[in-house]
Structure formats: C-alpha cells, structure tokens
Amino acid sequence: MIRGTVGRYLARPWFDALALRLVVNYLFPLTRALQTAIVSEGDAHALESELELKTSLPKSCDDALTEICIRHYVAKSAFERWKVVMFGDGLSIAGRVFAELRRQETSQRLLEAALMFKEIRNQIEPIKWQLPTPKDFHEHYVGYSEDPGEVYSAPQKMPPVDMSHSIHGVYGREYWLRYGSSFGGENWVRCFEPLTGLEPSAPTLIFLQGLAVEQDCFQDREDPVCALTESGFRVLRIQQPGHGFRKKPGRFAGEEVFARGPIGLVDTFQQWISDVATLIHWVRSQRGGAVVLGGVSLGALACQLYSTVAWDWPEKLKPDGLLLIGTSGNVLDVLRKSCLTEGLGVPEKLHELGWKKEDYLRCLPLVQPSGHSVVPPDKIIFMLGQADNLMPYKGGLELADRWRVPPENRFLRNGKGHFSLLIDLIRDPIVLRRLVEITNID
C-alpha cells in the first residue's frame, strides 16, 4: 500500500505536520496514561494522582483499568513463556513461531489499550518532567572536561551473548540475542538472516531505531531494512534504551529522554554506544564481512556519535560503514529549535530553569560529533529530507560536507520532512541499494 498511490500522497509535507500533532497530542499523552495505569494495578485514585487529573476518571476509563490489568497479565505471561521457548526448551519451529506470534499479539493489544483513555487525553501532560538545571547537568557529569572520551567508552569486559532458537519469518531466519548492559538490565536484539544461510563474506547491518518507536506496534508494515536479507545481509535491530523490553515501569518508550532533557539524552547515548560496542564485538566473532552501523533519527545521532568517539578503541569495535537517515550534525538546533521539542515546550521549560545558550554549548561535546568519523567518507551514506524541521536538514548537510561524503552517497529528498522521509524510504529504498553497492554485494 505504501509503495502505491497512498504512499505517494503520504510522502508530502502535510503528513509531517499531521504526524507531529498526533505524536504530541495523542501518542504521548495516551501511552503515558497506559503505562501509568499498568503500574497503578487497577487503582483509579493512584492513576488520577500520578497523572494529576483535574477531574475524576469517567466510567469508561474506570472500566479500562480492569481491562488493562487483564491485558498486561496476558502479555507478561506470553512474554515469559516466549523466553522459555526461544531461549530454553527448544520446541519445534511451529511451537516457536506460535510463541513469537503470541508475544507480538498480546504486546500489541496492550499497547492499543492506550486508546481507552481518549476521553481524558486533554488533561494529561505528555511527559512526566524531571528536567535538570544547568548546575544539575554539570554536577552529573563532573570531571568530564568537555572530553567525550571520558563519558563514552567501550565495555571493559564484554558480557556473554545469549542466542535464541530461530524461526522462519517474512524476511528469512529470525532469532534474538540478549546480553547484559554495562548500565544494568538486559539488552535485546532482533536478528534477521537469509533463509538460505549467510555467505562467508556476508555483511551485517546494525540498525538503531528512532525515539518512541515500539517495534511491536508495526508487525504488518513493510520493512525495507529487514528486506536487505534478500541481498545477503544479516540485519540486527537493537532495542533502544528505555524502549520495548527495556522500559522502566510507568514510563512509555523514550519518555525518559524527553523527561530528563540533556541528562536523559547523554545517558541514553552512553548506554546505547556501550551496547552497540558489545554487539559489534559479537558480530566480529562470527563469520562474515563488513559491519555497517545505521540508524534513523535519534538512532542516526547515536551512530554518528559512536563513529567519532571510537578513534582510540580496538579496530574490531569500529564500524566499516555508516547509514544515517533523517539526522543532523547540529544537535544544538535539535535541542532548541526542533519542531518536536518546541511542540513539547522543552526549550521554554529549560529556559525557566536557567538554561542559556552558553549552557547548551558546554554540553554539546557530549551529544554532537565534533571530529571526523572513523569510517571512510566513501563508506558513509546520508539520506536527508530537505523540509525536515525535526532533525534540521541544514545540520545534516553540514555534517556530510565536513565529513566529505561524496555526492553519490548523499540522498537529499526535496520537499520531504522527517516523517514523510521515512515513507519515501519504503516507497523507494534507493539508499539501501547504494548500501549494497558500497559493501560489494552483487
């Protein structure tokens, strides 16, 4: 459908404006209400208090609490059973497929329950804010001396990586990886390989998703990234910190990044970069060829930051290629002028807490790539929307210029904003065909 007439009309600027309104005014308030309802365990007064509602819950929302308790219990039970089946008892492929589909179905039904709170949507603040003052930020990272190398580092000891049994899916052989994170908890990676098996020189794409994206919400969508298995790639989709199985109770996917402002952003990058380093180490220990690090939106920001802080790291932890979609090299503009942060009122809230331009500039070395990438320019690919005001286009183009990325590796989409750019990627994945070319896959 996206590749046809519908996609052609969606991949236009009007869709970006609509998508932004839906995210700020619907997605965030409703999913926050859902996650709060889960931890409230059916207690209406606890929900009202946590969400700071001005009126009592309507009858429909009171009934929703019971339904959500049931759906949460079912989804949790399905997830626990899925872990046993995929990582433990080794049922038949049919049994594993059933467990995977059951996990996806129950997770999606739980997420859909957010719509039950549509009557109180206007009363809910999209984010539960914990924004820092400039003093809080600099005390949190005391001693970093504006050197990203003191904040971002590869794990001193690589944790063991646990591989699940596999199933046959739409894009080939599917399995999961899990391993301990240096910052606590478990990291999860969904893996896709050609059904016919990997060639000895097969490349691997480690792909980092954007903020607030729950993969279980998009089970039936077309996914050109996973479709790279048709070109011989192994595709690894790593779960973002604070998303999916890694969410903290009461928080929706990505909420902490917004809620904690600059501290949330740096902490996310710290954990993400460490987790990706472990994953690259694991990939190098397997057979295969080039390792490409790719991402979209916040995932692309993490990729480009990784590639600039890894200069002194072991060679085996450095990626061989970069794929950056919907990114920006000017993170100051992302923090202060992005249509999403402005829509949530983040710049105004930080200003009230005393943040000035010089405070932003002091934290920039920790979030913005300041040097060159460890990846050669001819192995870096950019895909940018020229009408993108969520990850401002100008900053992305300036980064491509600074890194001397050749013209054939720049895909600059006229009239495309942040969300319509992703629609365009599905409609015409020419950027992924270029990725196949630079990794020398026939």
N, C-alpha and C positions, 0 to 999 in steps of 0.2 A: 504493500500500500504506500509506504513512504517513498519508494522508488518511482511511483507513478504520479498521477495528477495531484493527489493530495499532498505529497511531499513537495511538489513544485510550488504550491501555494503557501505551505508552511515555512519554507526556506526563504522568508522575506522579513523585513524589519518589523512589520506589525506583530509577528509572532513573538519577537523578543520582548516587546512591551507587554503583551498579554502574559507571557510566561513569567516575567518578573513580578507582575501583580499577583499571579496565582501563588508563586513561591512565598512572597512576603505576607500576603493577606489570607492565604488559605493553608498552604502546605505547612509552614512553620507553626502557626497557632494550633492547627488541628493535631499535628503529630506531637506537639508538646503536651496537649491535653491527653492524648492517648498514653504517652509514656508516664505521665503523672498519674493517670487512672490505674495503670498497671501496678505501680508501687503503692497506690492507695488501697489496693486489695478490697475494693467494694465499699470503702468508707467515703460517703458523699461529703461529709464535713472536712475530712482531710484534703479531698480534692479541691473544694471551694477555698480552703485556706491557702493551699500551695499555689493555686492559680490566682489568688487574690481577686475573686469574683465579687462584683458589686451586688449581685442578686443571688438568690438560691437557685440550685440546679432545677431546670424544668423536669417534668416527669420523664420525658424521652431520654434525657441524659442519665437520670437515676436508673432507668432500666438498662441503659448502655453499660453501666458499671458491672452489672451482673454478667451481661453477655461478654464483656471484655475479660473478666476473670476466667470464664469458661474457655474462651479462645486462647488466652495466654497459657492456661494449663495444658490445653491440647497441643499448642505449638511447642511448649517446653518439653512435653513428653515425646513428641515426634523428633525433636532435635536430639534428645538424649538417646533415643533408640537409633537414630541415624548415626550417631557417633559410634555406638556399639557395632552396628552393621558394617560401616565403612572402614573403621579402624580396628575392628576386633574379630568377630566370629566368622567372617568370610562366607556369607551366604552366597547363593548363586547370583549371577548377574541380574536375573529378574528380581530377586529379593532386594538387591542393592538399588536397582532402578526404582522400585516401589518406595523404598525408604527415602531416596532423594526427592522423588516427586511429592511424597507426603510431607517432607520437611518444607519444600518450597510452597506447597499449597497452604499449609497451616500458617506459615510465616506471612504469606501474602494476605490471607484472611484476617490475621491480626492487624496488619498494617492498614487494611481497608476499614477497620473498625473506627479509625480516626474520624470518618465522615459522620459518625453518630453524634459528634459534638458540634455540628454545624450551627445549631441554634445559639450557642454561646461564643461563637468564633470571634465576634467583635469585642468581647470583653477580655480576651486573652492576649497578654503581651507575647509577641512571637518568641522571645528569648528570656530565659531567667538570667539576668545580667549579673556578672561578677567582674566588672571592668576594673583594671588597675589604674592607679595614679602613676605619673612618671617615676615617682620615688619607689613605688611598689615594683615596677618593672626593673629598675636598675639594681634594687636590692635583691631581686630574684636571680639576677644574672651577675652578681657582684664578682669582680675579678676576671670577667671575660675580655677586658681590654680591647673591645671592638675587634677581636680576632675570632672569626667563625670557627677556626680550628680548635679553639678551646671549648666550644659548645658542641660542635658536630664531630663525631668520631666513630670509627668502626668499632664493633664489639671487641673487647679484649680477648674473649673466648667465644668461639662460635658454638651455639647450642645445637644439640641433635635435632634433626628434622625428621618428623614422622610422616610417612606417606600412606595414604589410604588405599584401599582396594579401588579398582576402576570400574566405570560403567561406560556404555556406548551411548553417546548423545548426538545432538544435531550436528555438532562441529567435530565429531570424532571421539577419541578416547578421552574421558574426563576422570579426574581424580582430585584429591585435596592434599595439601600439605599443612602441617601445623608445627609450630616451634615456639619456644619461649622467647619473649621480648626482653631486652635489657632494661626496659622500663616497667616490667611487670605484666602479668597476664600472658595470654597466648596470641600469636599471630596466625592468621588463616589465609591460605592462598588457594584459589580455584584454578586448576590446570587443564589445558586442552592440548591434545596431540593428534596428529593424523592417525586415522584408524588403521592404516597400513603400517604404522610404526615410523620412528624417526630415522632419517638418514644420519650417517656418522658425522656429517658436517652441518647438520640442521641448525639454523639459528634459533634463538629464544628471544621473545619479546616479553619483558616485564612491564605490565601496563598499570598505571596508577589512575584511579578514577577521580572525579571531581567531588566537591564538598556536598554533603547532604544527599548523596545518591545511594540508595539501597538497592543492591542488585536483585533482591528477591521481588522487587516491585516491577521488574521488566523481564519476566520469564519468556514472553512471546515476541519480544522485539527482535528486529533484525540487528545483528551484531557483526559489522564488517571487521572488527578487530579479531574476534574469535575465528572468523572465517579465514584468517591467514593460515590456519591449519591446512587449507586446500593448497597452499603454496609451500608446504613443508615446514612451517614454523611450529615451535612449541610456544604457546601463549599462556602466560601466568598472570592472573588478575588478583592482585594482592588487596586485601581489605584495608581500608584506611583506618588509622587510629580513631576510636570513637564512633565507628560505624559497624553495622552488621552484628557479628557475634561479639564485638569488642565494645559495644555501647555500655556506658555506666547506667545503673538503674535510675530511672527518672529523666534521662536525657535522650533526645532524639538524635538521629545521625548528624554529626557535625556541629551540634549545638554548642559544645564547649569552645570550639574555635572562635565563634562569634561572642559567646558569653564572656570569655576571658580576654578578649581583644588581642593586643600584641603578645601577651604572655601565652595565650592559647595557641596563637599561630606558631611561635617559636617552639613551644613544647611539642606541637604536632609534627613539625619538621624534624625535631630531634629524634622522636620515636620512629617516624617514617624512614628517615635516612638510615638509622641503625638497622631497622628491619629489612630494608632493601639490601643493605650490605650483606646481611646473613643469607638472603635469598640468592644474590649473585654468587656468593661463595658456594652455595649448594649446587647451583647450575654448573659452575666451573668443574665441580667434582663429578658431574655426569658427562656422558659423551655429548658432543655437539659442537657447533661453531660459534659464530658471533653472538654476543649478548647485547641486545638493544634495550634501552630504558626509555619508556614512553609514557605520556600522560596527557590528560586533558584538564584544563582549568587549574584548580589547586594542585592536582596531581602533576601537571606540567611545571608549576612553580617548584615543587619538590624535586623533580627530575633535574631541572637546570641548576638548582642549588647544590644537589648531590654532585653534579659534574664539575662544580667549581671548588668544592671543599675536599675532593678526593685526590688532589695532586700528590700528597705525601703518603697516600695509602698504598698497600701492596698492589701490584699490577693486576692481580686476579680479581680485585674488587672494583676495578674501573670498567665502565661500560664501553662497548665498541661503537655504539651508535646512539643517537637521541632522536626521539619523535615528540615534538612539542605542539600540541593542538590547543588553540584558544588561550595563549599565555601572554605575559607581559614582562618586560625587563625592568619596568618602573613600578616597584611594589609600593612606593610612596603614593603614587596615584591610585593604586588598587585600594590602599587603606583609607585614603581621604576622599577620593573622587569617584570610586566605583558606584555604578547605579544601584548595586545590591547593598553595599554598606550605607549609602545615602538613604536608600529605601527603609533600612532598619534604624536609621538615625544614629549610627555608630560615631561618625565624626563629631556630631553635636554633643553626644554623651561624653566622649573623651575630652572635648574642649571644656565642658563643665567640670571635669576632674583635673583640669590644669594642663592638658596636653597642648604643646605648641609645636611649631614646625621643627625647632631645634631638637625637641624630644623625639620626634619621629626620625630625624636624621641620625640620632645617636643609636637607634635600634636597627637602622637599615642594614648594617653589615651582617646582621643575623638572619635576615629574610630575603635579601636581594643579592643576586650574583654580582660580585664586584670584579672578578678576574675573568680569565678565559676558561673555556671548558677543556677538560682532559680529552674530550672527543674531537677528532679532526673535523674541520669545517665541512668537508665533503661527505661526512657521515652524520650530519645534523640536518633534520628536516623540520621546517616550520609550516604550520597551517594556521592562518590568522584571518579573522573577519574584519574587514575594513570599517564596519559600522559597530564594532564591539566596544561598548562602554562599560562592561562589567570587568573585563580584563583589557584595559585601554590599548587599542591597536597600535598607537604610536610607540608605546613602550616595547611591544613585541618586535616591531620593525627595527627599533634602535638596537635591541639586543642582537638581532640577526645581522645587522650591519657591523656591530662591534666584534662579533664572532666570525665575521667574513664568510657567512654562509652563502654558497654560490646561488645564482638565480634559479637554476633548475631544481633546487631544494627548497624554494620558497613558494608556497601556495597561498596567495593573497586573494581572498574572496570579496569581490565588490558587492556592497550592499548587504553583507551578512553580519549579523550581530552574534552575541555569544551563543544563544540557544539555536538560532537558525543555522549557525555554522555546523553544529552537531547533526542537524537534519541533513545538511549538504554533504557531510561525511558519509552518511548512509546512502544518499542518492547517488553520489559519485565518489567512490573511495580511491580516487586517483593518487592521493597522498600515500596510501598504503601500497599501491602498485610501485610507487617510487621507492618505498622502503624495501620491497622485494628486490628491486634492481640494485640498490646500494649494498645489499647483503649478499649479492652474487648468487641469487637463487634463480634458476632457469624455470 
